[in-house]
Amino acid sequence: MAQYLLSVWHDPANPIPDDPDTMKRVVRQVDDFNADVQAKGAWVFAGGLTDPSSATVIRATDGDPVMTDGPFVETKEQLGGFWIITAPDLDAALAWAAKGSAACEGPVEVRPFADEPPQV
C-alpha cells in the first residue's frame, strides 16, 4: 500500500476557528475521523500545527546555518495540520481526504509519497 499526505490548509477564506463552540465541534469531528482512520487500518501519523508565526526557517546552503523567524514563504495559505495514511490507491486516499475535509471543515490536499529507491 502507498502512503499519502493529507494536508489541511487555512487561509483568510478558511481561518482557524476562534469561536469556542465551533472549535469544540471541529475538534470532535476530527477526533471521530481519526478514530475511523485508525479503526480501518489506514492510520500512520497525524498532527496539528501551531500558528505559522511560530515557525523558524533554517538555511544551511553556504556554510553556517542562517535562522529566520516566521514561515518559509509569504502567502495567504498556511499548512495547519496533516495526516499520513496508507491507502491501496489514489481513489481511496481521495475518499479519506473528503472525510477529513468534512471533519476539519476546510480544504485538504492529497499527495502521494515518492517511491523510495531500492535498498542496496
C-alpha positions as CSV (number, residue, x, y, z in Angstrom):
1,M,0.0,0.0,0.0
2,A,1.1,3.5,-0.7
3,Q,1.4,6.3,1.8
4,Y,-0.3,9.6,1.2
5,L,0.0,13.0,2.9
6,L,-3.4,14.7,3.6
7,S,-2.6,18.3,4.4
8,V,-5.0,20.7,5.9
9,W,-4.8,24.3,4.7
10,H,-6.0,27.6,6.2
11,D,-6.4,30.9,4.5
12,P,-8.5,34.0,5.1
13,A,-11.5,32.3,3.5
14,N,-11.0,29.3,5.8
15,P,-9.4,30.6,9.0
16,I,-8.7,28.5,12.1
17,P,-11.9,28.9,14.1
18,D,-11.7,31.2,17.1
19,D,-15.2,30.7,18.4
20,P,-15.0,28.2,21.3
21,D,-18.2,26.3,20.2
22,T,-17.0,26.0,16.6
23,M,-13.6,24.8,17.8
24,K,-15.1,22.2,20.0
25,R,-17.3,20.9,17.2
26,V,-14.4,20.7,14.7
27,V,-12.1,19.0,17.3
28,R,-14.8,16.4,18.0
29,Q,-15.3,15.8,14.3
30,V,-11.6,15.4,13.7
31,D,-11.3,13.1,16.7
32,D,-14.1,10.9,15.2
33,F,-12.3,11.0,11.8
34,N,-9.0,10.0,13.4
35,A,-10.7,7.1,15.2
36,D,-12.2,5.9,11.9
37,V,-8.9,6.1,10.0
38,Q,-7.3,4.1,12.9
39,A,-10.1,1.5,13.0
40,K,-9.8,0.9,9.3
41,G,-6.0,0.4,9.5
42,A,-5.1,3.4,7.3
43,W,-3.5,5.4,10.1
44,V,0.2,6.1,10.1
45,F,0.6,9.5,11.8
46,A,-1.2,12.9,12.2
47,G,-0.6,16.2,13.8
48,G,-1.9,19.7,14.1
49,L,0.5,22.6,13.8
50,T,0.8,25.8,15.7
51,D,0.3,29.2,14.1
52,P,2.8,29.9,11.2
53,S,4.2,32.9,13.2
54,S,5.9,30.3,15.5
55,A,7.9,28.8,12.6
56,T,11.7,29.2,12.2
57,V,13.3,28.6,8.8
58,I,16.9,27.4,8.7
59,R,19.0,27.8,5.6
60,A,22.3,25.9,5.6
61,T,23.4,26.2,2.0
62,D,26.5,28.3,2.2
63,G,28.4,27.5,5.4
64,D,26.8,28.4,8.7
65,P,23.1,28.0,9.1
66,V,21.0,31.1,9.0
67,M,17.8,31.2,11.0
68,T,14.8,33.4,10.1
69,D,11.6,33.8,12.2
70,G,8.3,33.1,10.5
71,P,7.1,30.9,7.8
72,F,9.2,30.0,4.8
73,V,7.1,31.9,2.3
74,E,4.8,34.9,2.4
75,T,1.4,33.5,1.4
76,K,-2.2,33.7,2.5
77,E,-2.4,29.9,2.7
78,Q,-0.7,28.1,5.5
79,L,-0.4,24.5,6.5
80,G,-2.5,23.8,9.6
81,G,-2.1,20.1,10.1
82,F,-1.8,16.8,8.3
83,W,-2.4,13.1,8.3
84,I,-0.2,10.4,6.8
85,I,-2.2,7.4,5.8
86,T,-1.8,4.2,3.8
87,A,-4.3,3.5,1.0
88,P,-4.4,0.9,-1.8
89,D,-4.7,3.7,-4.4
90,L,-5.3,7.4,-5.1
91,D,-9.1,6.9,-5.2
92,A,-9.0,5.5,-1.6
93,A,-6.8,8.3,-0.4
94,L,-9.1,10.9,-2.0
95,A,-12.1,9.3,-0.2
96,W,-10.2,9.6,3.1
97,A,-9.4,13.3,2.2
98,A,-13.0,14.0,1.5
99,K,-14.0,12.7,5.0
100,G,-11.1,14.7,6.6
101,S,-12.1,17.8,4.8
102,A,-15.6,17.5,6.1
103,A,-14.3,16.8,9.7
104,C,-11.9,19.8,9.8
105,E,-14.3,22.0,7.7
106,G,-11.6,23.1,5.3
107,P,-9.6,22.1,2.2
108,V,-7.3,19.0,2.3
109,E,-4.6,18.4,-0.3
110,V,-3.7,14.9,-1.2
111,R,-0.1,14.0,-2.2
112,P,1.5,10.5,-2.5
113,F,4.9,10.0,-1.1
114,A,7.6,9.4,-3.6
115,D,8.6,5.8,-4.0
116,E,11.8,5.0,-2.1
117,P,14.8,3.8,-4.1
118,P,15.6,0.1,-3.7
119,Q,17.9,-0.8,-0.8
120,V,21.3,-1.9,-2.0
